[in-house]
Amino acid sequence: MALSLTTRIGSSVLIRRRIPFVGAFCVLSLGLSSLSSSSSFKPGCAQSLSFGTLLRSKFSSKASSSSSGGTIKMEEGSKTVPSIVVYVTVPNREAGKKLANSIVQEKLAACVNIVPGIESVYEWEGKVQSDSEELLIIKTRQSLLESLTEHVNANHEYDVPEVIALPITGGSDKYLEWLKNSTRN
C-alpha cells in the first residue's frame, strides 16, 4: 500500500498538495516518533511522545473526564482552559476565509488555519461523491463548542456542515494561555 501511495504521489500534483495535511494528521494522531526511528530532538521539528505514551496520557487520571460532559481537567492554578481543535470543511477559499473571519471576530476561536487542496470522498443521498474542499482547523475553548457549532450551522452553505472536535491534551503553555485570552468566556 505504501508503494502505491508513493507512486500516486509522484504522478499527481493534486495529491502532492495534500501531503502537509496528511503529515500533520499523522503527527497529531500517532506522534512524530511513530513516523521516524530517530528520537533525537532537532530544532524546528515537532517533539512528540510515542503512541503508547499518548494513549496512556489520554486515559490517565490527570486527563480524566469530569461528570459535566467529559471536559479535560487542567492542573490547579493553570492559566489555560480545556481546549479543542475543530475541523470544518468548506467548498472553497472564499467561503473558508469568510467563515474563519466571522469565527475569530466573534471570539469563538483564537485561530483558524485554512488548509487548501483536500479531496473529500463521502456518501450523500445514496451515491459516493468526491469534491475538492478546504479544511478549517479551528483552535478554541472546549466550552465554546456548542456556540461555535451553532455559528457554523448558521453561516455555512452546506446542509450538513462538518464540525468535528478533538481534545487538546497538551502543548505550549504560552500558546494555550493565548488561546484562552483570545476567546470569549
Buried (B, 14 or more C-beta within 10 A) or exposed (E): EEEEEEEEBEEEEEBEBBEEBEEBEEBBEBBBBBEEEEEEEEEEEEEBBBEEEBEEEEEEEEBEEEEEEEBBEBEEEEEBBBBBBBBBBBBEEEBBBBBBEBBBEBBBBBBBEBBBBBEEEEEEEEEEEEEEBBBBBBBBBBBBBEBBBEBBEEBBEBEEBBBEBEBBBEEEEEBBBBBBEBBEE
